[in-house]
Amino acid sequence: MKVLVTGAGGMVGSHMVELLYNRGDDVVGTYYKPTTDINEIPKEIIMRECDVRYYQNVERIITEFMPDQIYHLAAQSYPTVSWFQPQATIETNVIGTVNVYEAVKAARKINWNYDPMVVVACSSAEYGETLNQLCEGNDDGNVYVKETAELQPLHPYGVSKAAQDLLSFQYFMNDRIRCIRARIFNSTGTRKVNDVTSDFTYRAVEAEKTGVYELRVGNLETRRAIMDQRDLVNGLLLLGEKGNPGDVYNISSQHIYMMSDIVSMIEEEIGHKFKIKVDPELLRPTDEKIIVGDVTKIKRDTGWFQQIPMKQTIADMLEYWRNK
């Protein structure tokens, strides 16, 4: 199998190229301003610098490599950044997606029989205001979102992901380019930065080194559905193999964790209790409802299920930071 992974400089993409390489696939990864240390990726894996905003870059790689599968993960992936960099967010996420599909069309001029599967990393952020509406009147706190929910994104990042989603559908319908739209919910793991689990595990390793076991936190009663990046990567690969072309799938954890539970798991793993320090700046005026993607569809079509327990995720993230 010849596989192209755009955005291989990110958490998910970097792990995906390693997995593909280790299972014997012919893999090429692209990166541009990576959010991880790509020196951690084995040197045997081909990595090409590619700014997906520029068509010629994308066309050159796809027409030369002619991958059987394309996992399009390259993106400006932070909602907060999208507020003050809306142009760059739209250019990277929307124009970058157009460039991938147009490059596939260009490759077909070389080989009319070229028929790759394109899996596009979309986002639960596409649902936006719909999630708030679903939460209204829901007293049990858990909201399970089906793929049929209306797309009402609330920030430029969410809009860009909805555009990726709809563009993929358009290219499938009009150009018969086989594709999967994967709406991804919360995930974490080694190489992740700027989320609660990565922040807590990083601070825990700092505490081990300094001997000062104090942890700055927000609301530890907050509950979130979080999945390990290995389960996410596995879901994406299964969709590339077994997903229904042109269709859309949620990939979401079905396990919900309280932030205090995350802290307890870290304490158990390092063998030391923290002095908890609540930082008012980390507290929100109101807490979000728990948003969980309904994964009936991906389970039915691919057999995917979560395999990695949070305790394992935390142990691996702690070890990663220690080695880092």
C-alpha positions, 0 to 999 in steps of 0.5 A: 500500500502506498500511503500519503499523510499530510500534516505528519508533523502533528501529533496524530500524523506523526504517529500515523506515519510510524504505524504505517511504516512499521506495518510495511506500507510505502509511506510519505509524510508531509509537514510545514511548521510542525507542532511536534519534534519531527526528529522523533520520527524514524529517519527511514520514513520519507518526510517532505516539506509541503505548505498545502496552501500552494497547489504546485507543492501538493500536485508534485507530491501526489502525481509523483507518488500516486498514493493508494490512500491519502490521509489529509491531516494538515491543518491550522488546528487551534480554534483560538488561533483562528480568531486572530489568524482567520485568513491563514486558517481558511487558506490552510484548511480550505484551500489546502483541501481543494489542492489535495482533490485537484491534485488527484484530478491532475494525477488522473490525467496521467493515469485515468484509472487512478482511484485513491481513497482520501480520508479528511480529518474534519472536526466536531467543531463543525457542530458548533451551536447545534451542540448548545441547542442539544444541551438545552433541557438535557439535565443528565449532562451527556449529549450524544451527537449523531452525524445527521446533526446540523452544522453550525460552527461558531468560530473560523476554525469550525467554519474551515472544517465544515468547508473541508467536509462539504468540499469532500462531499462535492468532489465525491459527487461530481468527480467521483473521488472516493473520500471519507469525512471523519469528524474527530472529537477530543483526543490526547497522547504522546506529543500532544501539547496544550490540553489538560492531560498533556499539561498535567502530565508535563507538570507532574514530570517537572514536579518529579524533577524539582520535588515540588508537588504542587499542581495548578488546576481549574475546575476538577469537577469538569468531565470530558470524553477523551480518547487516546491518539492510538484509537483515533489513528486506528479509526482513521485507518479503518475508515480508509479501508472499510468506510463507505466512500463519500460518507461521514463518520464521528470518531469519539471516545465513549468514556467520560473522565472527571478531571479529578480522576485524571489527577488521581491517575497521575498521582497513582502512576508517579507515586506521590500526591499533589498539593492542589492549587486552584487558579482562578484564571483557569476557571470558566464562568459556566462549565460546558456540557459533556459532548460525545460523538455517537459512534454507532456508524463507525462501529457498524461499518468498520468494527472500530472500538476503543482499546486504550484505557486512560491509565495507559495513556497517562503512563505513556505520556509521563514516560514521554515527558521524562524522556523528552 
